[in-house]
């Protein structure tokens, strides 16, 4: 009986996590640098969806451009990480306390 109850809770958690991942795919956050010169869009699942470079706003060397892109990506990923962690905490909050040894 214990294994059946635990198995059911694990299935519930797995379904909840899958639903959360679907929701997170619909959430898009942006990282920006250079007053919109470079914008990176990342999903709540921390996947880069788009990189936009406005060449009219950029007057720099290749190395500086690479650094700007890196900064924009990292800014978007920080925000996506926060959203992801909050979503996963919400999903597991109601399920973990009922699993033995998971408190």
ZAZA-964937 format. One record per residue: residue number from 1; residue in one letter; chain; x, y, z of N, C-alpha, C, CB in turn. Coordinates in steps of 0.05 Angstrom, whole numbers. Glycine has a CB too. Layout:
! residues N
<rec pos="NUM" code="A" unit="A" n_X="X" n_Y="Y" n_Z="Z" ca_X="X" ca_Y="Y" ca_Z="Z" c_X="X" c_Y="Y" c_Z="Z" cb_X="X" cb_Y="Y" cb_Z="Z"/>
...
***
This chain:
! residues 103
<rec pos="1" code="X" unit="A" n_X="16" n_Y="-24" n_Z="0" ca_X="0" ca_Y="0" ca_Z="0" c_X="17" c_Y="25" c_Z="0" cb_X="-19" cb_Y="0" cb_Z="24"/>
<rec pos="2" code="X" unit="A" n_X="39" n_Y="24" n_Z="16" ca_X="57" ca_Y="48" ca_Z="17" c_X="68" c_Y="54" c_Z="-10" cb_X="80" cb_Y="42" cb_Z="37"/>
<rec pos="3" code="X" unit="A" n_X="78" n_Y="33" n_Z="-24" ca_X="90" ca_Y="37" ca_Z="-51" c_X="69" c_Y="48" c_Z="-71" cb_X="102" cb_Y="11" cb_Z="-62"/>
<rec pos="4" code="X" unit="A" n_X="44" n_Y="38" n_Z="-69" ca_X="23" ca_Y="48" ca_Z="-87" c_X="17" c_Y="77" c_Z="-82" cb_X="-2" cb_Y="32" cb_Z="-83"/>
<rec pos="5" code="X" unit="A" n_X="16" n_Y="85" n_Z="-57" ca_X="11" ca_Y="113" ca_Z="-50" c_X="33" c_Y="131" c_Z="-59" cb_X="6" cb_Y="116" cb_Z="-19"/>
<rec pos="6" code="X" unit="A" n_X="58" n_Y="122" n_Z="-54" ca_X="81" ca_Y="138" ca_Z="-62" c_X="83" c_Y="140" c_Z="-93" cb_X="107" cb_Y="125" cb_Z="-51"/>
<rec pos="7" code="X" unit="A" n_X="77" n_Y="118" n_Z="-106" ca_X="77" ca_Y="118" ca_Z="-136" c_X="56" c_Y="137" c_Z="-147" cb_X="71" cb_Y="90" cb_Z="-146"/>
<rec pos="8" code="X" unit="A" n_X="33" n_Y="138" n_Z="-134" ca_X="12" ca_Y="156" ca_Z="-144" c_X="21" c_Y="185" c_Z="-140" cb_X="-14" cb_Y="151" cb_Z="-128"/>
<rec pos="9" code="X" unit="A" n_X="33" n_Y="192" n_Z="-117" ca_X="43" ca_Y="219" ca_Z="-112" c_X="65" c_Y="226" c_Z="-132" cb_X="54" cb_Y="221" cb_Z="-83"/>
<rec pos="10" code="X" unit="A" n_X="82" n_Y="207" n_Z="-139" ca_X="104" ca_Y="213" ca_Z="-158" c_X="92" c_Y="218" c_Z="-186" cb_X="124" cb_Y="189" cb_Z="-159"/>
<rec pos="11" code="X" unit="A" n_X="71" n_Y="203" n_Z="-193" ca_X="58" ca_Y="207" ca_Z="-219" c_X="45" c_Y="235" c_Z="-219" cb_X="37" cb_Y="186" cb_Z="-224"/>
<rec pos="12" code="X" unit="A" n_X="32" n_Y="242" n_Z="-197" ca_X="19" ca_Y="269" ca_Z="-195" c_X="40" c_Y="291" c_Z="-199" cb_X="5" cb_Y="272" cb_Z="-169"/>
<rec pos="13" code="X" unit="A" n_X="63" n_Y="287" n_Z="-185" ca_X="84" ca_Y="307" ca_Z="-187" c_X="95" c_Y="309" c_Z="-216" cb_X="107" cb_Y="300" cb_Z="-167"/>
<rec pos="14" code="X" unit="A" n_X="99" n_Y="286" n_Z="-228" ca_X="109" ca_Y="286" ca_Z="-256" c_X="90" c_Y="300" c_Z="-275" cb_X="114" cb_Y="257" cb_Z="-265"/>
<rec pos="15" code="X" unit="A" n_X="64" n_Y="295" n_Z="-272" ca_X="44" ca_Y="309" ca_Z="-288" c_X="44" c_Y="339" c_Z="-283" cb_X="16" cb_Y="297" cb_Z="-283"/>
<rec pos="16" code="X" unit="A" n_X="46" n_Y="346" n_Z="-258" ca_X="47" ca_Y="375" ca_Z="-251" c_X="72" c_Y="388" c_Z="-263" cb_X="46" cb_Y="378" cb_Z="-221"/>
<rec pos="17" code="X" unit="A" n_X="94" n_Y="375" n_Z="-262" ca_X="119" ca_Y="386" ca_Z="-273" c_X="116" c_Y="389" c_Z="-303" cb_X="143" cb_Y="368" cb_Z="-266"/>
<rec pos="18" code="X" unit="A" n_X="105" n_Y="369" n_Z="-316" ca_X="102" ca_Y="371" ca_Z="-345" c_X="83" c_Y="394" c_Z="-353" cb_X="90" cb_Y="344" cb_Z="-356"/>
<rec pos="19" code="X" unit="A" n_X="62" n_Y="398" n_Z="-338" ca_X="43" ca_Y="420" ca_Z="-343" c_X="58" c_Y="447" c_Z="-339" cb_X="19" cb_Y="418" cb_Z="-325"/>
<rec pos="20" code="X" unit="A" n_X="74" n_Y="448" n_Z="-318" ca_X="89" ca_Y="473" ca_Z="-313" c_X="109" c_Y="479" c_Z="-335" cb_X="105" cb_Y="470" cb_Z="-286"/>
<rec pos="21" code="X" unit="A" n_X="122" n_Y="458" n_Z="-346" ca_X="141" ca_Y="462" ca_Z="-368" c_X="126" c_Y="473" c_Z="-392" cb_X="155" cb_Y="436" cb_Z="-375"/>
<rec pos="22" code="X" unit="A" n_X="102" n_Y="463" n_Z="-397" ca_X="86" ca_Y="474" ca_Z="-420" c_X="80" c_Y="503" c_Z="-416" cb_X="60" cb_Y="457" cb_Z="-424"/>
<rec pos="23" code="X" unit="A" n_X="72" n_Y="510" n_Z="-391" ca_X="67" ca_Y="538" ca_Z="-385" c_X="92" c_Y="555" c_Z="-388" cb_X="55" cb_Y="541" cb_Z="-356"/>
<rec pos="24" code="X" unit="A" n_X="114" n_Y="545" n_Z="-378" ca_X="139" ca_Y="560" ca_Z="-379" c_X="148" c_Y="565" c_Z="-408" cb_X="161" cb_Y="545" cb_Z="-364"/>
<rec pos="25" code="X" unit="A" n_X="141" n_Y="547" n_Z="-426" ca_X="147" ca_Y="552" ca_Z="-455" c_X="133" c_Y="576" c_Z="-466" cb_X="141" cb_Y="527" cb_Z="-471"/>
<rec pos="26" code="X" unit="A" n_X="111" n_Y="583" n_Z="-454" ca_X="95" ca_Y="606" ca_Z="-464" c_X="104" c_Y="633" c_Z="-452" cb_X="65" cb_Y="602" cb_Z="-458"/>
<rec pos="27" code="X" unit="A" n_X="120" n_Y="631" n_Z="-432" ca_X="130" ca_Y="656" ca_Z="-419" c_X="157" c_Y="664" c_Z="-432" cb_X="134" cb_Y="651" cb_Z="-388"/>
<rec pos="28" code="X" unit="A" n_X="157" n_Y="688" n_Z="-441" ca_X="182" ca_Y="698" ca_Z="-454" c_X="192" c_Y="723" c_Z="-439" cb_X="176" cb_Y="706" cb_Z="-484"/>
<rec pos="29" code="X" unit="A" n_X="217" n_Y="722" n_Z="-431" ca_X="230" ca_Y="744" ca_Z="-418" c_X="252" c_Y="755" c_Z="-436" cb_X="242" cb_Y="736" cb_Z="-390"/>
<rec pos="30" code="X" unit="A" n_X="259" n_Y="781" n_Z="-432" ca_X="278" ca_Y="794" ca_Z="-449" c_X="302" c_Y="804" c_Z="-433" cb_X="265" cb_Y="817" cb_Z="-464"/>
<rec pos="31" code="X" unit="A" n_X="325" n_Y="802" n_Z="-446" ca_X="349" ca_Y="814" ca_Z="-435" c_X="358" c_Y="834" c_Z="-456" cb_X="372" cb_Y="792" cb_Z="-430"/>
<rec pos="32" code="X" unit="A" n_X="365" n_Y="858" n_Z="-447" ca_X="371" ca_Y="879" ca_Z="-466" c_X="397" c_Y="893" c_Z="-458" cb_X="348" cb_Y="900" cb_Z="-467"/>
<rec pos="33" code="X" unit="A" n_X="410" n_Y="903" n_Z="-478" ca_X="435" ca_Y="918" ca_Z="-472" c_X="437" c_Y="940" c_Z="-494" cb_X="460" cb_Y="899" cb_Z="-473"/>
<rec pos="34" code="X" unit="A" n_X="450" n_Y="962" n_Z="-486" ca_X="455" ca_Y="983" ca_Z="-505" c_X="429" c_Y="997" c_Z="-514" cb_X="469" cb_Y="973" cb_Z="-529"/>
<rec pos="35" code="X" unit="A" n_X="411" n_Y="1002" n_Z="-495" ca_X="386" ca_Y="1016" ca_Z="-501" c_X="371" c_Y="1004" c_Z="-524" cb_X="391" cb_Y="1045" cb_Z="-507"/>
<rec pos="36" code="X" unit="A" n_X="370" n_Y="977" n_Z="-524" ca_X="355" ca_Y="963" ca_Z="-545" c_X="372" c_Y="955" c_Z="-569" cb_X="333" cb_Y="979" cb_Z="-554"/>
<rec pos="37" code="X" unit="A" n_X="398" n_Y="960" n_Z="-568" ca_X="416" ca_Y="952" ca_Z="-590" c_X="415" c_Y="922" c_Z="-594" cb_X="445" cb_Y="962" cb_Z="-585"/>
<rec pos="38" code="X" unit="A" n_X="414" n_Y="908" n_Z="-571" ca_X="413" ca_Y="879" ca_Z="-572" c_X="391" c_Y="870" c_Z="-552" cb_X="440" cb_Y="865" cb_Z="-565"/>
<rec pos="39" code="X" unit="A" n_X="373" n_Y="853" n_Z="-562" ca_X="352" ca_Y="842" ca_Z="-545" c_X="352" c_Y="812" c_Z="-549" cb_X="325" cb_Y="854" cb_Z="-552"/>
<rec pos="40" code="X" unit="A" n_X="351" n_Y="798" n_Z="-527" ca_X="350" ca_Y="769" ca_Z="-527" c_X="325" c_Y="760" c_Z="-513" cb_X="375" cb_Y="756" cb_Z="-513"/>
<rec pos="41" code="X" unit="A" n_X="310" n_Y="742" n_Z="-526" ca_X="286" ca_Y="731" ca_Z="-515" c_X="291" c_Y="702" c_Z="-506" cb_X="262" cb_Y="733" cb_Z="-534"/>
<rec pos="42" code="X" unit="A" n_X="283" n_Y="696" n_Z="-482" ca_X="287" ca_Y="669" ca_Z="-471" c_X="260" c_Y="659" c_Z="-459" cb_X="309" cb_Y="669" cb_Z="-449"/>
<rec pos="43" code="X" unit="A" n_X="255" n_Y="634" n_Z="-462" ca_X="230" ca_Y="623" ca_Z="-451" c_X="234" c_Y="618" c_Z="-421" cb_X="222" cb_Y="596" cb_Z="-465"/>
<rec pos="44" code="X" unit="A" n_X="211" n_Y="613" n_Z="-407" ca_X="213" ca_Y="607" ca_Z="-379" c_X="227" c_Y="581" c_Z="-373" cb_X="185" cb_Y="605" cb_Z="-367"/>
<rec pos="45" code="X" unit="A" n_X="230" n_Y="564" n_Z="-394" ca_X="246" ca_Y="539" ca_Z="-392" c_X="275" c_Y="544" c_Z="-399" cb_X="234" cb_Y="518" cb_Z="-411"/>
<rec pos="46" code="X" unit="A" n_X="283" n_Y="569" n_Z="-400" ca_X="311" ca_Y="577" ca_Z="-403" c_X="323" c_Y="569" c_Z="-430" cb_X="328" cb_Y="566" cb_Z="-381"/>
<rec pos="47" code="X" unit="A" n_X="306" n_Y="572" n_Z="-451" ca_X="315" ca_Y="567" ca_Z="-478" c_X="315" c_Y="593" c_Z="-494" cb_X="297" cb_Y="545" cb_Z="-492"/>
<rec pos="48" code="X" unit="A" n_X="337" n_Y="599" n_Z="-507" ca_X="339" ca_Y="624" ca_Z="-523" c_X="320" c_Y="621" c_Z="-547" cb_X="368" cb_Y="629" cb_Z="-533"/>
<rec pos="49" code="X" unit="A" n_X="302" n_Y="640" n_Z="-550" ca_X="282" ca_Y="639" ca_Z="-572" c_X="289" c_Y="658" c_Z="-594" cb_X="254" cb_Y="646" cb_Z="-561"/>
<rec pos="50" code="X" unit="A" n_X="302" n_Y="681" n_Z="-588" ca_X="308" ca_Y="700" ca_Z="-608" c_X="330" c_Y="719" c_Z="-599" cb_X="282" cb_Y="716" cb_Z="-615"/>
<rec pos="51" code="X" unit="A" n_X="346" n_Y="727" n_Z="-618" ca_X="366" ca_Y="748" ca_Z="-613" c_X="362" c_Y="769" c_Z="-634" cb_X="396" cb_Y="736" cb_Z="-613"/>
<rec pos="52" code="X" unit="A" n_X="358" n_Y="794" n_Z="-625" ca_X="354" ca_Y="816" ca_Z="-644" c_X="376" c_Y="836" c_Z="-640" cb_X="326" cb_Y="829" cb_Z="-638"/>
<rec pos="53" code="X" unit="A" n_X="388" n_Y="843" n_Z="-663" ca_X="410" ca_Y="863" ca_Z="-663" c_X="403" c_Y="886" c_Z="-681" cb_X="437" cb_Y="849" cb_Z="-672"/>
<rec pos="54" code="X" unit="A" n_X="401" n_Y="910" n_Z="-669" ca_X="394" ca_Y="934" ca_Z="-684" c_X="420" c_Y="947" c_Z="-692" cb_X="376" cb_Y="954" cb_Z="-667"/>
<rec pos="55" code="X" unit="A" n_X="428" n_Y="942" n_Z="-717" ca_X="454" ca_Y="952" ca_Z="-727" c_X="456" c_Y="982" c_Z="-727" cb_X="459" cb_Y="941" cb_Z="-755"/>
<rec pos="56" code="X" unit="A" n_X="433" n_Y="996" n_Z="-729" ca_X="433" ca_Y="1025" ca_Z="-728" c_X="442" c_Y="1036" c_Z="-702" cb_X="404" cb_Y="1036" cb_Z="-735"/>
<rec pos="57" code="X" unit="A" n_X="440" n_Y="1020" n_Z="-681" ca_X="448" ca_Y="1029" ca_Z="-654" c_X="475" c_Y="1020" c_Z="-646" cb_X="427" cb_Y="1020" cb_Z="-633"/>
<rec pos="58" code="X" unit="A" n_X="488" n_Y="1004" n_Z="-663" ca_X="514" ca_Y="992" ca_Z="-656" c_X="536" c_Y="1004" c_Z="-672" cb_X="512" cb_Y="962" cb_Z="-659"/>
<rec pos="59" code="X" unit="A" n_X="556" n_Y="1014" n_Z="-658" ca_X="580" ca_Y="1024" ca_Z="-671" c_X="603" c_Y="1015" c_Z="-654" cb_X="579" cb_Y="1056" cb_Z="-674"/>
<rec pos="60" code="X" unit="A" n_X="610" n_Y="989" n_Z="-658" ca_X="631" ca_Y="978" ca_Z="-640" c_X="646" c_Y="956" c_Z="-655" cb_X="619" cb_Y="966" cb_Z="-615"/>
<rec pos="61" code="X" unit="A" n_X="667" n_Y="947" n_Z="-642" ca_X="684" ca_Y="926" ca_Z="-653" c_X="671" c_Y="899" c_Z="-647" cb_X="712" cb_Y="927" cb_Z="-640"/>
<rec pos="62" code="X" unit="A" n_X="680" n_Y="879" n_Z="-661" ca_X="669" ca_Y="851" ca_Z="-659" c_X="670" c_Y="842" c_Z="-630" cb_X="685" cb_Y="832" cb_Z="-676"/>
<rec pos="63" code="X" unit="A" n_X="692" n_Y="845" n_Z="-616" ca_X="694" ca_Y="835" ca_Z="-588" c_X="674" c_Y="849" c_Z="-570" cb_X="723" cb_Y="841" cb_Z="-578"/>
<rec pos="64" code="X" unit="A" n_X="670" n_Y="875" n_Z="-574" ca_X="650" ca_Y="889" ca_Z="-557" c_X="622" c_Y="880" c_Z="-564" cb_X="652" cb_Y="920" cb_Z="-563"/>
<rec pos="65" code="X" unit="A" n_X="616" n_Y="874" n_Z="-589" ca_X="590" ca_Y="864" ca_Z="-597" c_X="586" c_Y="836" c_Z="-584" cb_X="588" cb_Y="862" cb_Z="-628"/>
<rec pos="66" code="X" unit="A" n_X="606" n_Y="820" n_Z="-584" ca_X="604" ca_Y="793" ca_Z="-572" c_X="598" c_Y="796" c_Z="-542" cb_X="629" cb_Y="777" cb_Z="-576"/>
<rec pos="67" code="X" unit="A" n_X="611" n_Y="814" n_Z="-529" ca_X="607" ca_Y="819" ca_Z="-500" c_X="579" c_Y="829" c_Z="-495" cb_X="627" cb_Y="839" cb_Z="-489"/>
<rec pos="68" code="X" unit="A" n_X="569" n_Y="846" n_Z="-512" ca_X="542" ca_Y="857" ca_Z="-509" c_X="521" c_Y="834" c_Z="-512" cb_X="536" cb_Y="879" cb_Z="-529"/>
<rec pos="69" code="X" unit="A" n_X="525" n_Y="817" n_Z="-531" ca_X="507" ca_Y="794" ca_Z="-535" c_X="507" c_Y="776" c_Z="-511" cb_X="514" cb_Y="778" cb_Z="-560"/>
<rec pos="70" code="X" unit="A" n_X="531" n_Y="771" n_Z="-500" ca_X="533" ca_Y="754" ca_Z="-476" c_X="519" c_Y="766" c_Z="-453" cb_X="563" cb_Y="750" cb_Z="-469"/>
<rec pos="71" code="X" unit="A" n_X="522" n_Y="792" n_Z="-449" ca_X="509" ca_Y="806" ca_Z="-427" c_X="478" c_Y="804" c_Z="-430" cb_X="517" cb_Y="835" cb_Z="-425"/>
<rec pos="72" code="X" unit="A" n_X="468" n_Y="809" n_Z="-454" ca_X="439" ca_Y="807" ca_Z="-459" c_X="428" c_Y="779" c_Z="-453" cb_X="433" cb_Y="816" cb_Z="-487"/>
<rec pos="73" code="X" unit="A" n_X="443" n_Y="759" n_Z="-462" ca_X="434" ca_Y="731" ca_Z="-457" c_X="434" c_Y="726" c_Z="-427" cb_X="453" cb_Y="711" cb_Z="-472"/>
<rec pos="74" code="X" unit="A" n_X="455" n_Y="733" n_Z="-413" ca_X="456" ca_Y="728" ca_Z="-385" c_X="434" c_Y="743" c_Z="-369" cb_X="483" cb_Y="736" cb_Z="-374"/>
<rec pos="75" code="X" unit="A" n_X="427" n_Y="767" n_Z="-377" ca_X="406" ca_Y="782" ca_Z="-364" c_X="379" c_Y="767" c_Z="-368" cb_X="404" cb_Y="811" cb_Z="-376"/>
<rec pos="76" code="X" unit="A" n_X="374" n_Y="758" n_Z="-392" ca_X="349" ca_Y="743" ca_Z="-397" c_X="349" c_Y="717" c_Z="-382" cb_X="346" cb_Y="738" cb_Z="-427"/>
<rec pos="77" code="X" unit="A" n_X="371" n_Y="703" n_Z="-380" ca_X="372" ca_Y="677" ca_Z="-366" c_X="368" c_Y="681" c_Z="-336" cb_X="399" cb_Y="664" cb_Z="-371"/>
<rec pos="78" code="X" unit="A" n_X="378" n_Y="702" n_Z="-325" ca_X="374" ca_Y="707" ca_Z="-296" c_X="344" c_Y="709" c_Z="-290" cb_X="389" cb_Y="733" cb_Z="-287"/>
<rec pos="79" code="X" unit="A" n_X="330" n_Y="724" n_Z="-307" ca_X="301" ca_Y="728" ca_Z="-303" c_X="286" c_Y="701" c_Z="-308" cb_X="290" cb_Y="750" cb_Z="-321"/>
<rec pos="80" code="X" unit="A" n_X="295" n_Y="687" n_Z="-328" ca_X="282" ca_Y="661" ca_Z="-334" c_X="287" c_Y="641" c_Z="-312" cb_X="293" cb_Y="650" cb_Z="-361"/>
<rec pos="81" code="X" unit="A" n_X="311" n_Y="641" n_Z="-300" ca_X="317" ca_Y="623" ca_Z="-277" c_X="298" c_Y="629" c_Z="-254" cb_X="346" cb_Y="627" cb_Z="-268"/>
<rec pos="82" code="X" unit="A" n_X="294" n_Y="655" n_Z="-248" ca_X="276" ca_Y="662" ca_Z="-226" c_X="248" c_Y="652" c_Z="-231" cb_X="276" cb_Y="692" cb_Z="-222"/>
<rec pos="83" code="X" unit="A" n_X="238" n_Y="655" n_Z="-255" ca_X="211" ca_Y="646" ca_Z="-262" c_X="209" c_Y="616" c_Z="-260" cb_X="203" cb_Y="656" cb_Z="-290"/>
<rec pos="84" code="X" unit="A" n_X="230" n_Y="602" n_Z="-271" ca_X="230" ca_Y="573" ca_Z="-270" c_X="230" c_Y="563" c_Z="-241" cb_X="255" cb_Y="562" cb_Z="-285"/>
<rec pos="85" code="X" unit="A" n_X="247" n_Y="573" n_Z="-225" ca_X="249" ca_Y="565" ca_Z="-197" c_X="223" c_Y="570" c_Z="-182" cb_X="272" cb_Y="579" cb_Z="-183"/>
<rec pos="86" code="X" unit="A" n_X="211" n_Y="592" n_Z="-186" ca_X="186" ca_Y="599" ca_Z="-173" c_X="164" c_Y="579" c_Z="-182" cb_X="177" cb_Y="628" cb_Z="-180"/>
<rec pos="87" code="X" unit="A" n_X="163" n_Y="573" n_Z="-208" ca_X="143" ca_Y="554" ca_Z="-218" c_X="147" c_Y="526" c_Z="-207" cb_X="144" cb_Y="554" cb_Z="-249"/>
<rec pos="88" code="X" unit="A" n_X="172" n_Y="517" n_Z="-206" ca_X="177" ca_Y="490" ca_Z="-196" c_X="171" c_Y="488" c_Z="-166" cb_X="206" cb_Y="482" cb_Z="-201"/>
<rec pos="89" code="X" unit="A" n_X="177" n_Y="510" n_Z="-151" ca_X="171" ca_Y="510" ca_Z="-122" c_X="141" c_Y="509" c_Z="-118" cb_X="183" cb_Y="536" cb_Z="-109"/>
<rec pos="90" code="X" unit="A" n_X="126" n_Y="523" n_Z="-135" ca_X="97" ca_Y="522" ca_Z="-133" c_X="85" c_Y="494" c_Z="-138" cb_X="84" cb_Y="542" cb_Z="-152"/>
<rec pos="91" code="X" unit="A" n_X="97" n_Y="481" n_Z="-158" ca_X="87" ca_Y="454" ca_Z="-165" c_X="93" c_Y="434" c_Z="-143" cb_X="101" cb_Y="445" cb_Z="-191"/>
<rec pos="92" code="X" unit="A" n_X="117" n_Y="434" n_Z="-132" ca_X="124" ca_Y="414" ca_Z="-112" c_X="114" c_Y="421" c_Z="-84" cb_X="154" cb_Y="411" cb_Z="-112"/>
<rec pos="93" code="X" unit="A" n_X="107" n_Y="446" n_Z="-80" ca_X="98" ca_Y="454" ca_Z="-53" c_X="76" c_Y="437" c_Z="-41" cb_X="89" cb_Y="483" cb_Z="-54"/>
<rec pos="94" code="X" unit="A" n_X="55" n_Y="432" n_Z="-57" ca_X="33" ca_Y="416" ca_Z="-48" c_X="37" c_Y="386" c_Z="-47" cb_X="9" cb_Y="422" cb_Z="-64"/>
<rec pos="95" code="X" unit="A" n_X="58" n_Y="377" n_Z="-61" ca_X="62" ca_Y="348" ca_Z="-64" c_X="83" c_Y="337" c_Z="-46" cb_X="69" cb_Y="341" cb_Z="-92"/>
<rec pos="96" code="X" unit="A" n_X="105" n_Y="351" n_Z="-42" ca_X="127" ca_Y="340" ca_Z="-26" c_X="121" c_Y="334" c_Z="3" cb_X="150" cb_Y="359" cb_Z="-28"/>
<rec pos="97" code="X" unit="A" n_X="107" n_Y="351" n_Z="17" ca_X="103" ca_Y="345" ca_Z="46" c_X="88" c_Y="319" c_Z="50" cb_X="87" cb_Y="367" cb_Z="59"/>
<rec pos="98" code="X" unit="A" n_X="73" n_Y="309" n_Z="31" ca_X="58" ca_Y="285" ca_Z="34" c_X="74" c_Y="260" c_Z="28" cb_X="33" cb_Y="285" cb_Z="17"/>
<rec pos="99" code="X" unit="A" n_X="98" n_Y="264" n_Z="17" ca_X="116" ca_Y="241" ca_Z="11" c_X="133" c_Y="236" c_Z="36" cb_X="133" cb_Y="246" cb_Z="-14"/>
<rec pos="100" code="X" unit="A" n_X="134" n_Y="211" n_Z="45" ca_X="150" ca_Y="205" ca_Z="69" c_X="180" c_Y="211" c_Z="64" cb_X="147" cb_Y="175" cb_Z="76"/>
<rec pos="101" code="X" unit="A" n_X="192" n_Y="223" n_Z="83" ca_X="221" ca_Y="229" ca_Z="82" c_X="228" c_Y="253" c_Z="64" cb_X="235" cb_Y="206" cb_Z="72"/>
<rec pos="102" code="X" unit="A" n_X="208" n_Y="268" n_Z="54" ca_X="214" ca_Y="290" ca_Z="36" c_X="206" c_Y="317" c_Z="48" cb_X="198" cb_Y="286" cb_Z="10"/>
<rec pos="103" code="X" unit="A" n_X="207" n_Y="319" n_Z="74" ca_X="199" ca_Y="343" ca_Z="87" c_X="223" c_Y="361" c_Z="93" cb_X="184" cb_Y="338" cb_Z="113"/>
***
